[in-house]
Amino acid sequence: MADTAFKRATYEDLLALPENMVGEIINGVLYSQPRPSPPHVVTAHRLSGKLEPPFGFGDGGPGNWIFAAEPELHLDDEILVPDIAGWRRDRFVKPEGAFFEQVPDWVCELLSPSTARHDRINKMSLYADFDVQYAWLIDPVAKTLEAYRNENGQWLQIATLGEEGEVSFEPFEAASFPLESLWL
């Protein structure tokens, strides 16, 4: 009987993916998925547009955040690509290469039928392990937003909105916006 030893995926495996694919390495396994769908991309762009003025620039809000869309995070041996990530400016270290090695303070994953299970189970667990303080899960088709805070390595759900309502919760409670403004 053949020995089937586990071979950890490498960064070279990630680079070998076709251009239309997004890849991550989690627990040594290469995960890949096609680029996001239009509702997903529009929602991510609109969310960035809502957060950047008050929290990135300080226009009508406190400022002091750095945001990145689809940043490649290299955290120990894990390579993760959240849809959006944010770092408090006073903790942010500018990357010297093509990826980030610093744990973000906040991540947002936009769920789709092909990624929801992976995002909820694999990625959320790692984000908690790496001490990401806040995570939002947004489903642009179901039109929902779930907000979580990391409490000692466990996710505590702090808010849930469906279709409409005011988004005004941690870590961005200082400037609210209507949830329905995110939908295509």
PyMOL commands that place a pseudoatom at each C-alpha (Angstrom):
pseudoatom trace, name=CA, resn=MET, resi=1, chain=A, elem=C, hetatm=0, pos=[0.000, 0.000, 0.000]
pseudoatom trace, name=CA, resn=ALA, resi=2, chain=A, elem=C, hetatm=0, pos=[1.366, 3.442, -0.936]
pseudoatom trace, name=CA, resn=ASP, resi=3, chain=A, elem=C, hetatm=0, pos=[2.266, 5.925, 1.773]
pseudoatom trace, name=CA, resn=THR, resi=4, chain=A, elem=C, hetatm=0, pos=[0.197, 9.086, 1.285]
pseudoatom trace, name=CA, resn=ALA, resi=5, chain=A, elem=C, hetatm=0, pos=[2.125, 11.630, 3.349]
pseudoatom trace, name=CA, resn=PHE, resi=6, chain=A, elem=C, hetatm=0, pos=[0.585, 15.077, 3.555]
pseudoatom trace, name=CA, resn=LYS, resi=7, chain=A, elem=C, hetatm=0, pos=[2.457, 17.656, 1.476]
pseudoatom trace, name=CA, resn=ARG, resi=8, chain=A, elem=C, hetatm=0, pos=[2.051, 21.224, 2.717]
pseudoatom trace, name=CA, resn=ALA, resi=9, chain=A, elem=C, hetatm=0, pos=[1.166, 23.780, 0.075]
pseudoatom trace, name=CA, resn=THR, resi=10, chain=A, elem=C, hetatm=0, pos=[3.820, 26.389, -0.644]
pseudoatom trace, name=CA, resn=TYR, resi=11, chain=A, elem=C, hetatm=0, pos=[3.790, 30.001, -1.748]
pseudoatom trace, name=CA, resn=GLU, resi=12, chain=A, elem=C, hetatm=0, pos=[4.894, 28.760, -5.178]
pseudoatom trace, name=CA, resn=ASP, resi=13, chain=A, elem=C, hetatm=0, pos=[1.652, 26.720, -5.347]
pseudoatom trace, name=CA, resn=LEU, resi=14, chain=A, elem=C, hetatm=0, pos=[-0.268, 29.910, -4.639]
pseudoatom trace, name=CA, resn=LEU, resi=15, chain=A, elem=C, hetatm=0, pos=[1.600, 31.846, -7.327]
pseudoatom trace, name=CA, resn=ALA, resi=16, chain=A, elem=C, hetatm=0, pos=[0.901, 29.079, -9.863]
pseudoatom trace, name=CA, resn=LEU, resi=17, chain=A, elem=C, hetatm=0, pos=[-2.874, 29.622, -9.684]
pseudoatom trace, name=CA, resn=PRO, resi=18, chain=A, elem=C, hetatm=0, pos=[-4.520, 31.170, -12.762]
pseudoatom trace, name=CA, resn=GLU, resi=19, chain=A, elem=C, hetatm=0, pos=[-4.974, 34.961, -12.609]
pseudoatom trace, name=CA, resn=ASN, resi=20, chain=A, elem=C, hetatm=0, pos=[-8.756, 34.651, -12.245]
pseudoatom trace, name=CA, resn=MET, resi=21, chain=A, elem=C, hetatm=0, pos=[-8.374, 32.747, -8.963]
pseudoatom trace, name=CA, resn=VAL, resi=22, chain=A, elem=C, hetatm=0, pos=[-7.845, 33.913, -5.381]
pseudoatom trace, name=CA, resn=GLY, resi=23, chain=A, elem=C, hetatm=0, pos=[-5.801, 31.552, -3.237]
pseudoatom trace, name=CA, resn=GLU, resi=24, chain=A, elem=C, hetatm=0, pos=[-5.033, 31.077, 0.444]
pseudoatom trace, name=CA, resn=ILE, resi=25, chain=A, elem=C, hetatm=0, pos=[-2.980, 28.572, 2.416]
pseudoatom trace, name=CA, resn=ILE, resi=26, chain=A, elem=C, hetatm=0, pos=[-4.593, 27.474, 5.666]
pseudoatom trace, name=CA, resn=ASN, resi=27, chain=A, elem=C, hetatm=0, pos=[-3.125, 24.715, 7.814]
pseudoatom trace, name=CA, resn=GLY, resi=28, chain=A, elem=C, hetatm=0, pos=[-0.895, 23.787, 4.886]
pseudoatom trace, name=CA, resn=VAL, resi=29, chain=A, elem=C, hetatm=0, pos=[-3.818, 23.310, 2.476]
pseudoatom trace, name=CA, resn=LEU, resi=30, chain=A, elem=C, hetatm=0, pos=[-4.195, 25.416, -0.679]
pseudoatom trace, name=CA, resn=TYR, resi=31, chain=A, elem=C, hetatm=0, pos=[-7.724, 26.805, -1.055]
pseudoatom trace, name=CA, resn=SER, resi=32, chain=A, elem=C, hetatm=0, pos=[-8.696, 28.579, -4.257]
pseudoatom trace, name=CA, resn=GLN, resi=33, chain=A, elem=C, hetatm=0, pos=[-11.850, 30.198, -5.525]
pseudoatom trace, name=CA, resn=PRO, resi=34, chain=A, elem=C, hetatm=0, pos=[-12.797, 32.309, -8.533]
pseudoatom trace, name=CA, resn=ARG, resi=35, chain=A, elem=C, hetatm=0, pos=[-12.728, 36.077, -8.310]
pseudoatom trace, name=CA, resn=PRO, resi=36, chain=A, elem=C, hetatm=0, pos=[-15.814, 37.492, -6.519]
pseudoatom trace, name=CA, resn=SER, resi=37, chain=A, elem=C, hetatm=0, pos=[-19.203, 38.020, -8.190]
pseudoatom trace, name=CA, resn=PRO, resi=38, chain=A, elem=C, hetatm=0, pos=[-20.583, 41.503, -9.029]
pseudoatom trace, name=CA, resn=PRO, resi=39, chain=A, elem=C, hetatm=0, pos=[-22.799, 41.805, -5.889]
pseudoatom trace, name=CA, resn=HIS, resi=40, chain=A, elem=C, hetatm=0, pos=[-19.797, 40.814, -3.784]
pseudoatom trace, name=CA, resn=VAL, resi=41, chain=A, elem=C, hetatm=0, pos=[-17.448, 43.335, -5.442]
pseudoatom trace, name=CA, resn=VAL, resi=42, chain=A, elem=C, hetatm=0, pos=[-19.984, 46.189, -5.329]
pseudoatom trace, name=CA, resn=THR, resi=43, chain=A, elem=C, hetatm=0, pos=[-20.776, 45.561, -1.642]
pseudoatom trace, name=CA, resn=ALA, resi=44, chain=A, elem=C, hetatm=0, pos=[-17.061, 45.495, -0.741]
pseudoatom trace, name=CA, resn=HIS, resi=45, chain=A, elem=C, hetatm=0, pos=[-16.464, 48.727, -2.652]
pseudoatom trace, name=CA, resn=ARG, resi=46, chain=A, elem=C, hetatm=0, pos=[-19.443, 50.451, -1.056]
pseudoatom trace, name=CA, resn=LEU, resi=47, chain=A, elem=C, hetatm=0, pos=[-18.423, 49.338, 2.432]
pseudoatom trace, name=CA, resn=SER, resi=48, chain=A, elem=C, hetatm=0, pos=[-14.931, 50.718, 1.838]
pseudoatom trace, name=CA, resn=GLY, resi=49, chain=A, elem=C, hetatm=0, pos=[-16.531, 53.949, 0.636]
pseudoatom trace, name=CA, resn=LYS, resi=50, chain=A, elem=C, hetatm=0, pos=[-18.545, 54.203, 3.863]
pseudoatom trace, name=CA, resn=LEU, resi=51, chain=A, elem=C, hetatm=0, pos=[-15.605, 53.470, 6.183]
pseudoatom trace, name=CA, resn=GLU, resi=52, chain=A, elem=C, hetatm=0, pos=[-12.741, 55.330, 4.514]
pseudoatom trace, name=CA, resn=PRO, resi=53, chain=A, elem=C, hetatm=0, pos=[-13.943, 58.955, 4.879]
pseudoatom trace, name=CA, resn=PRO, resi=54, chain=A, elem=C, hetatm=0, pos=[-14.709, 58.954, 8.629]
pseudoatom trace, name=CA, resn=PHE, resi=55, chain=A, elem=C, hetatm=0, pos=[-12.205, 56.331, 9.776]
pseudoatom trace, name=CA, resn=GLY, resi=56, chain=A, elem=C, hetatm=0, pos=[-9.414, 56.490, 7.189]
pseudoatom trace, name=CA, resn=PHE, resi=57, chain=A, elem=C, hetatm=0, pos=[-9.348, 60.235, 6.519]
pseudoatom trace, name=CA, resn=GLY, resi=58, chain=A, elem=C, hetatm=0, pos=[-11.130, 61.567, 9.600]
pseudoatom trace, name=CA, resn=ASP, resi=59, chain=A, elem=C, hetatm=0, pos=[-13.880, 63.306, 7.556]
pseudoatom trace, name=CA, resn=GLY, resi=60, chain=A, elem=C, hetatm=0, pos=[-16.858, 63.305, 9.944]
pseudoatom trace, name=CA, resn=GLY, resi=61, chain=A, elem=C, hetatm=0, pos=[-15.237, 60.682, 12.166]
pseudoatom trace, name=CA, resn=PRO, resi=62, chain=A, elem=C, hetatm=0, pos=[-12.205, 59.900, 14.271]
pseudoatom trace, name=CA, resn=GLY, resi=63, chain=A, elem=C, hetatm=0, pos=[-9.802, 58.791, 11.522]
pseudoatom trace, name=CA, resn=ASN, resi=64, chain=A, elem=C, hetatm=0, pos=[-6.861, 56.692, 12.667]
pseudoatom trace, name=CA, resn=TRP, resi=65, chain=A, elem=C, hetatm=0, pos=[-7.450, 53.597, 10.502]
pseudoatom trace, name=CA, resn=ILE, resi=66, chain=A, elem=C, hetatm=0, pos=[-5.680, 52.096, 7.463]
pseudoatom trace, name=CA, resn=PHE, resi=67, chain=A, elem=C, hetatm=0, pos=[-7.839, 49.912, 5.189]
pseudoatom trace, name=CA, resn=ALA, resi=68, chain=A, elem=C, hetatm=0, pos=[-6.879, 47.474, 2.428]
pseudoatom trace, name=CA, resn=ALA, resi=69, chain=A, elem=C, hetatm=0, pos=[-9.039, 45.575, -0.056]
pseudoatom trace, name=CA, resn=GLU, resi=70, chain=A, elem=C, hetatm=0, pos=[-8.127, 41.896, -0.471]
pseudoatom trace, name=CA, resn=PRO, resi=71, chain=A, elem=C, hetatm=0, pos=[-4.790, 42.168, 1.335]
pseudoatom trace, name=CA, resn=GLU, resi=72, chain=A, elem=C, hetatm=0, pos=[-2.601, 39.104, 1.263]
pseudoatom trace, name=CA, resn=LEU, resi=73, chain=A, elem=C, hetatm=0, pos=[-1.844, 38.362, 4.915]
pseudoatom trace, name=CA, resn=HIS, resi=74, chain=A, elem=C, hetatm=0, pos=[1.161, 36.207, 5.794]
pseudoatom trace, name=CA, resn=LEU, resi=75, chain=A, elem=C, hetatm=0, pos=[0.621, 35.203, 9.423]
pseudoatom trace, name=CA, resn=ASP, resi=76, chain=A, elem=C, hetatm=0, pos=[3.157, 32.578, 10.459]
pseudoatom trace, name=CA, resn=ASP, resi=77, chain=A, elem=C, hetatm=0, pos=[2.637, 29.753, 7.920]
pseudoatom trace, name=CA, resn=GLU, resi=78, chain=A, elem=C, hetatm=0, pos=[-0.897, 30.846, 7.023]
pseudoatom trace, name=CA, resn=ILE, resi=79, chain=A, elem=C, hetatm=0, pos=[-1.737, 32.963, 3.984]
pseudoatom trace, name=CA, resn=LEU, resi=80, chain=A, elem=C, hetatm=0, pos=[-5.162, 34.578, 4.195]
pseudoatom trace, name=CA, resn=VAL, resi=81, chain=A, elem=C, hetatm=0, pos=[-6.958, 37.056, 1.943]
pseudoatom trace, name=CA, resn=PRO, resi=82, chain=A, elem=C, hetatm=0, pos=[-9.854, 38.789, 3.699]
pseudoatom trace, name=CA, resn=ASP, resi=83, chain=A, elem=C, hetatm=0, pos=[-12.122, 40.874, 1.497]
pseudoatom trace, name=CA, resn=ILE, resi=84, chain=A, elem=C, hetatm=0, pos=[-11.274, 43.991, 3.517]
pseudoatom trace, name=CA, resn=ALA, resi=85, chain=A, elem=C, hetatm=0, pos=[-8.937, 44.474, 6.474]
pseudoatom trace, name=CA, resn=GLY, resi=86, chain=A, elem=C, hetatm=0, pos=[-8.241, 47.413, 8.758]
pseudoatom trace, name=CA, resn=TRP, resi=87, chain=A, elem=C, hetatm=0, pos=[-5.438, 48.359, 11.099]
pseudoatom trace, name=CA, resn=ARG, resi=88, chain=A, elem=C, hetatm=0, pos=[-5.450, 51.091, 13.722]
pseudoatom trace, name=CA, resn=ARG, resi=89, chain=A, elem=C, hetatm=0, pos=[-2.982, 53.675, 12.449]
pseudoatom trace, name=CA, resn=ASP, resi=90, chain=A, elem=C, hetatm=0, pos=[-0.951, 53.707, 15.687]
pseudoatom trace, name=CA, resn=ARG, resi=91, chain=A, elem=C, hetatm=0, pos=[-0.276, 49.944, 15.304]
pseudoatom trace, name=CA, resn=PHE, resi=92, chain=A, elem=C, hetatm=0, pos=[0.194, 49.845, 11.541]
pseudoatom trace, name=CA, resn=VAL, resi=93, chain=A, elem=C, hetatm=0, pos=[3.565, 48.845, 10.135]
pseudoatom trace, name=CA, resn=LYS, resi=94, chain=A, elem=C, hetatm=0, pos=[3.982, 49.601, 6.438]
pseudoatom trace, name=CA, resn=PRO, resi=95, chain=A, elem=C, hetatm=0, pos=[4.781, 46.379, 4.551]
pseudoatom trace, name=CA, resn=GLU, resi=96, chain=A, elem=C, hetatm=0, pos=[8.060, 46.237, 2.701]
pseudoatom trace, name=CA, resn=GLY, resi=97, chain=A, elem=C, hetatm=0, pos=[6.945, 43.614, 0.181]
pseudoatom trace, name=CA, resn=ALA, resi=98, chain=A, elem=C, hetatm=0, pos=[3.815, 42.595, -1.682]
pseudoatom trace, name=CA, resn=PHE, resi=99, chain=A, elem=C, hetatm=0, pos=[1.987, 41.273, 1.377]
pseudoatom trace, name=CA, resn=PHE, resi=100, chain=A, elem=C, hetatm=0, pos=[1.117, 42.175, 4.968]
pseudoatom trace, name=CA, resn=GLU, resi=101, chain=A, elem=C, hetatm=0, pos=[2.709, 40.371, 7.910]
pseudoatom trace, name=CA, resn=GLN, resi=102, chain=A, elem=C, hetatm=0, pos=[0.901, 42.296, 10.625]
pseudoatom trace, name=CA, resn=VAL, resi=103, chain=A, elem=C, hetatm=0, pos=[-2.345, 41.002, 12.106]
pseudoatom trace, name=CA, resn=PRO, resi=104, chain=A, elem=C, hetatm=0, pos=[-5.203, 43.397, 11.273]
pseudoatom trace, name=CA, resn=ASP, resi=105, chain=A, elem=C, hetatm=0, pos=[-7.447, 44.809, 13.994]
pseudoatom trace, name=CA, resn=TRP, resi=106, chain=A, elem=C, hetatm=0, pos=[-10.590, 44.198, 11.900]
pseudoatom trace, name=CA, resn=VAL, resi=107, chain=A, elem=C, hetatm=0, pos=[-11.484, 41.957, 8.959]
pseudoatom trace, name=CA, resn=CYS, resi=108, chain=A, elem=C, hetatm=0, pos=[-14.546, 41.710, 6.776]
pseudoatom trace, name=CA, resn=GLU, resi=109, chain=A, elem=C, hetatm=0, pos=[-15.495, 38.659, 4.752]
pseudoatom trace, name=CA, resn=LEU, resi=110, chain=A, elem=C, hetatm=0, pos=[-18.199, 38.890, 2.113]
pseudoatom trace, name=CA, resn=LEU, resi=111, chain=A, elem=C, hetatm=0, pos=[-19.967, 35.557, 2.009]
pseudoatom trace, name=CA, resn=SER, resi=112, chain=A, elem=C, hetatm=0, pos=[-21.004, 33.745, -1.136]
pseudoatom trace, name=CA, resn=PRO, resi=113, chain=A, elem=C, hetatm=0, pos=[-22.445, 30.242, -1.528]
pseudoatom trace, name=CA, resn=SER, resi=114, chain=A, elem=C, hetatm=0, pos=[-19.013, 28.924, -2.541]
pseudoatom trace, name=CA, resn=THR, resi=115, chain=A, elem=C, hetatm=0, pos=[-17.041, 30.613, 0.284]
pseudoatom trace, name=CA, resn=ALA, resi=116, chain=A, elem=C, hetatm=0, pos=[-19.394, 30.940, 3.296]
pseudoatom trace, name=CA, resn=ARG, resi=117, chain=A, elem=C, hetatm=0, pos=[-18.461, 27.630, 4.934]
pseudoatom trace, name=CA, resn=HIS, resi=118, chain=A, elem=C, hetatm=0, pos=[-14.728, 28.240, 4.420]
pseudoatom trace, name=CA, resn=ASP, resi=119, chain=A, elem=C, hetatm=0, pos=[-14.982, 31.814, 5.723]
pseudoatom trace, name=CA, resn=ARG, resi=120, chain=A, elem=C, hetatm=0, pos=[-17.027, 30.857, 8.782]
pseudoatom trace, name=CA, resn=ILE, resi=121, chain=A, elem=C, hetatm=0, pos=[-15.135, 27.721, 9.798]
pseudoatom trace, name=CA, resn=ASN, resi=122, chain=A, elem=C, hetatm=0, pos=[-11.546, 27.924, 8.593]
pseudoatom trace, name=CA, resn=LYS, resi=123, chain=A, elem=C, hetatm=0, pos=[-10.847, 31.635, 8.390]
pseudoatom trace, name=CA, resn=MET, resi=124, chain=A, elem=C, hetatm=0, pos=[-12.811, 32.887, 11.411]
pseudoatom trace, name=CA, resn=SER, resi=125, chain=A, elem=C, hetatm=0, pos=[-11.052, 30.315, 13.590]
pseudoatom trace, name=CA, resn=LEU, resi=126, chain=A, elem=C, hetatm=0, pos=[-7.635, 31.489, 12.411]
pseudoatom trace, name=CA, resn=TYR, resi=127, chain=A, elem=C, hetatm=0, pos=[-8.553, 35.156, 12.793]
pseudoatom trace, name=CA, resn=ALA, resi=128, chain=A, elem=C, hetatm=0, pos=[-9.453, 34.437, 16.426]
pseudoatom trace, name=CA, resn=ASP, resi=129, chain=A, elem=C, hetatm=0, pos=[-6.242, 32.449, 16.943]
pseudoatom trace, name=CA, resn=PHE, resi=130, chain=A, elem=C, hetatm=0, pos=[-4.166, 35.351, 15.562]
pseudoatom trace, name=CA, resn=ASP, resi=131, chain=A, elem=C, hetatm=0, pos=[-6.032, 37.799, 17.833]
pseudoatom trace, name=CA, resn=VAL, resi=132, chain=A, elem=C, hetatm=0, pos=[-7.866, 39.836, 15.196]
pseudoatom trace, name=CA, resn=GLN, resi=133, chain=A, elem=C, hetatm=0, pos=[-10.102, 41.934, 17.453]
pseudoatom trace, name=CA, resn=TYR, resi=134, chain=A, elem=C, hetatm=0, pos=[-13.171, 42.375, 15.212]
pseudoatom trace, name=CA, resn=ALA, resi=135, chain=A, elem=C, hetatm=0, pos=[-14.732, 40.545, 12.282]
pseudoatom trace, name=CA, resn=TRP, resi=136, chain=A, elem=C, hetatm=0, pos=[-17.735, 41.330, 10.126]
pseudoatom trace, name=CA, resn=LEU, resi=137, chain=A, elem=C, hetatm=0, pos=[-19.451, 38.784, 7.885]
pseudoatom trace, name=CA, resn=ILE, resi=138, chain=A, elem=C, hetatm=0, pos=[-21.585, 40.290, 5.146]
pseudoatom trace, name=CA, resn=ASP, resi=139, chain=A, elem=C, hetatm=0, pos=[-23.826, 38.338, 2.779]
pseudoatom trace, name=CA, resn=PRO, resi=140, chain=A, elem=C, hetatm=0, pos=[-24.661, 40.585, -0.191]
pseudoatom trace, name=CA, resn=VAL, resi=141, chain=A, elem=C, hetatm=0, pos=[-27.303, 38.179, -1.528]
pseudoatom trace, name=CA, resn=ALA, resi=142, chain=A, elem=C, hetatm=0, pos=[-29.137, 37.570, 1.764]
pseudoatom trace, name=CA, resn=LYS, resi=143, chain=A, elem=C, hetatm=0, pos=[-28.408, 41.242, 2.660]
pseudoatom trace, name=CA, resn=THR, resi=144, chain=A, elem=C, hetatm=0, pos=[-27.149, 40.541, 6.165]
pseudoatom trace, name=CA, resn=LEU, resi=145, chain=A, elem=C, hetatm=0, pos=[-24.308, 41.811, 8.318]
pseudoatom trace, name=CA, resn=GLU, resi=146, chain=A, elem=C, hetatm=0, pos=[-22.973, 40.017, 11.408]
pseudoatom trace, name=CA, resn=ALA, resi=147, chain=A, elem=C, hetatm=0, pos=[-20.441, 41.739, 13.683]
pseudoatom trace, name=CA, resn=TYR, resi=148, chain=A, elem=C, hetatm=0, pos=[-18.149, 39.897, 16.093]
pseudoatom trace, name=CA, resn=ARG, resi=149, chain=A, elem=C, hetatm=0, pos=[-15.655, 40.846, 18.811]
pseudoatom trace, name=CA, resn=ASN, resi=150, chain=A, elem=C, hetatm=0, pos=[-12.823, 38.539, 19.856]
pseudoatom trace, name=CA, resn=GLU, resi=151, chain=A, elem=C, hetatm=0, pos=[-13.094, 37.655, 23.544]
pseudoatom trace, name=CA, resn=ASN, resi=152, chain=A, elem=C, hetatm=0, pos=[-10.122, 35.559, 24.659]
pseudoatom trace, name=CA, resn=GLY, resi=153, chain=A, elem=C, hetatm=0, pos=[-9.861, 33.704, 21.349]
pseudoatom trace, name=CA, resn=GLN, resi=154, chain=A, elem=C, hetatm=0, pos=[-13.624, 33.168, 20.954]
pseudoatom trace, name=CA, resn=TRP, resi=155, chain=A, elem=C, hetatm=0, pos=[-15.967, 35.156, 18.729]
pseudoatom trace, name=CA, resn=LEU, resi=156, chain=A, elem=C, hetatm=0, pos=[-18.773, 36.975, 20.536]
pseudoatom trace, name=CA, resn=GLN, resi=157, chain=A, elem=C, hetatm=0, pos=[-21.527, 38.123, 18.181]
pseudoatom trace, name=CA, resn=ILE, resi=158, chain=A, elem=C, hetatm=0, pos=[-22.226, 41.776, 18.980]
pseudoatom trace, name=CA, resn=ALA, resi=159, chain=A, elem=C, hetatm=0, pos=[-24.734, 42.691, 16.252]
pseudoatom trace, name=CA, resn=THR, resi=160, chain=A, elem=C, hetatm=0, pos=[-26.775, 41.296, 13.381]
pseudoatom trace, name=CA, resn=LEU, resi=161, chain=A, elem=C, hetatm=0, pos=[-28.652, 43.308, 10.784]
pseudoatom trace, name=CA, resn=GLY, resi=162, chain=A, elem=C, hetatm=0, pos=[-30.840, 42.070, 7.956]
pseudoatom trace, name=CA, resn=GLU, resi=163, chain=A, elem=C, hetatm=0, pos=[-31.427, 44.003, 4.749]
pseudoatom trace, name=CA, resn=GLU, resi=164, chain=A, elem=C, hetatm=0, pos=[-31.668, 47.450, 6.379]
pseudoatom trace, name=CA, resn=GLY, resi=165, chain=A, elem=C, hetatm=0, pos=[-30.887, 49.314, 9.588]
pseudoatom trace, name=CA, resn=GLU, resi=166, chain=A, elem=C, hetatm=0, pos=[-28.099, 51.537, 10.907]
pseudoatom trace, name=CA, resn=VAL, resi=167, chain=A, elem=C, hetatm=0, pos=[-24.594, 50.097, 10.970]
pseudoatom trace, name=CA, resn=SER, resi=168, chain=A, elem=C, hetatm=0, pos=[-23.214, 51.564, 14.167]
pseudoatom trace, name=CA, resn=PHE, resi=169, chain=A, elem=C, hetatm=0, pos=[-21.181, 49.009, 16.059]
pseudoatom trace, name=CA, resn=GLU, resi=170, chain=A, elem=C, hetatm=0, pos=[-17.646, 48.126, 17.044]
pseudoatom trace, name=CA, resn=PRO, resi=171, chain=A, elem=C, hetatm=0, pos=[-15.100, 49.090, 16.030]
pseudoatom trace, name=CA, resn=PHE, resi=172, chain=A, elem=C, hetatm=0, pos=[-16.788, 51.715, 13.828]
pseudoatom trace, name=CA, resn=GLU, resi=173, chain=A, elem=C, hetatm=0, pos=[-19.617, 52.957, 16.038]
pseudoatom trace, name=CA, resn=ALA, resi=174, chain=A, elem=C, hetatm=0, pos=[-18.411, 56.593, 15.838]
pseudoatom trace, name=CA, resn=ALA, resi=175, chain=A, elem=C, hetatm=0, pos=[-19.968, 57.124, 12.378]
pseudoatom trace, name=CA, resn=SER, resi=176, chain=A, elem=C, hetatm=0, pos=[-23.025, 55.168, 11.268]
pseudoatom trace, name=CA, resn=PHE, resi=177, chain=A, elem=C, hetatm=0, pos=[-24.402, 54.452, 7.807]
pseudoatom trace, name=CA, resn=PRO, resi=178, chain=A, elem=C, hetatm=0, pos=[-27.504, 52.665, 6.458]
pseudoatom trace, name=CA, resn=LEU, resi=179, chain=A, elem=C, hetatm=0, pos=[-26.958, 48.977, 5.757]
pseudoatom trace, name=CA, resn=GLU, resi=180, chain=A, elem=C, hetatm=0, pos=[-29.138, 49.165, 2.642]
pseudoatom trace, name=CA, resn=SER, resi=181, chain=A, elem=C, hetatm=0, pos=[-26.582, 51.514, 1.057]
pseudoatom trace, name=CA, resn=LEU, resi=182, chain=A, elem=C, hetatm=0, pos=[-24.295, 48.487, 0.563]
pseudoatom trace, name=CA, resn=TRP, resi=183, chain=A, elem=C, hetatm=0, pos=[-26.619, 46.459, -1.674]
pseudoatom trace, name=CA, resn=LEU, resi=184, chain=A, elem=C, hetatm=0, pos=[-26.480, 46.279, -5.463]
for i in range(1, 184): cmd.bond("trace and resi %d" % i, "trace and resi %d" % (i + 1))
show_as sticks, trace
zoom trace
